[in-house]
Amino acid sequence: MIDLGVVIVLMLSLWSITVTLKKLTASILQKQDQQLKLLEEIKDKLKNIS
């Protein structure tokens, strides 16, 4: 019975870690997209100056 409890706790822990990693990944990708857009804008502005 204790083994079942340990397995359940491990499964819940892994699920929680997975959810947290998904949120972090989404946040990082969103920030990366923002940076890419800003770099594209800078590139366009530099082309217009030249």
N, C-alpha and C positions, 0 to 999 in steps of 0.2 A: 504494500500500500504506500509505503514511503517512497518507493521508486517511482510510482505514478505521480506523486506530488512533485518530485524533483523534475520529472520530465515536463510536467505542466508549467512549472516555474521557468524552466529553461526555454520552453516554447514561447511563453509570454515575453521573456526578456529579449529573445531574438526578434520577435515581432516588433517590440518597442524600438529596438535598435534599428531595424529596417525602416520603420516609419520615420524615425529621426533622420536617418541618412537620406531618405527620399526628399524630405523637406529641405535639408541642407543643400542637396544637389540642385533642387529647383531654384533655390535662392541664388546659388552660385551661377547657374546658367542665366538667370534673369539679369544679374549684374554684369555678366560677360556680354550679353546682348546689348545692354545699355552702353557699355564701353565701346563695343564695336560700332554702334550708331554714332557715338560722339567722334570716334576716330574717322569715320566716313565723312562726317560734317567738316571736321578739321581739314581733311584731305581736299574736299571740294572747295573750301574757302582758300586754301593755299593755291589751288589751281587757278582760282579767279584772280588772285593777287598777281600772279606771275604774268 
